[in-house]
């Protein structure tokens, strides 16, 4: 079954130096852009992360320091990545929890202030786990009756993710062939940031989801404990989380003027 698209969707996959969204960097990115008319455009880049790739990460994706030594940095390819995704929704496997947050960090470091929260995001892993509870290799075998060759290469994983989503639509009649519906179904929690440090309460207001102020309104705490805002900005939190906190604080200050 082909996807029912109102706008393009970019399936993408990242291979990275690790799993810390705030600290780790991309070493490979593959993007498969699917257009409403069925046309496809794909790109894969190896990336010099500007930091050593740990052996345990190389053991997963097979990319070492020597292989990326002469590759461009993410900042150098960021305009091309942005050009591909700026008009699109997003799709991936475990993308809501990892790939999208890390891509948002890399774009901010590259001084491209693109709010990925405005794009609909379909997480094929979440659909899979809600329906069958498996891994990508098992999903590919289960839905597509194929073995996933070159697993953990960004291009292979990206194409497999796209094929799995189409097969999921074939298998589950209750899944609506609509990106907004799929994005809603594959979401976990309604977070204001990607990393889940700031959530929305039942009134749609931002609250902290961690630490000593968990469950408390962000505006209330920033007003009561101004030093906490400074600590958050200087602590090891993702750039996107800091961006959201700064926006909330500025909105609060503007309402006082």
Buried (B, 14 or more C-beta within 10 A) or exposed (E): EEBEBEEBBBBBBBBBBBEEBBEBBBBBBBBBBBEEEEEEEBBBBBBBBEEEBEEEBBEEBEBBEEBBEEBBBBBEBBEEBEEBBEEBBBBBBBBBBBBBBBBBBBBBBBEBEBEBBEBBBBBBBBBBBEBBEBBBBEBBBBBBEEEBEEBBBBBBBBBBBBBBBBBBBEEBEEBBBBBEBBBEBBBEEEBBBBBBBBBBEEEEBBBBBEEEBEEBBBBBBBBEBEEBBEEBEEEEBBBBBBBBBEEBBEEBEEEEE
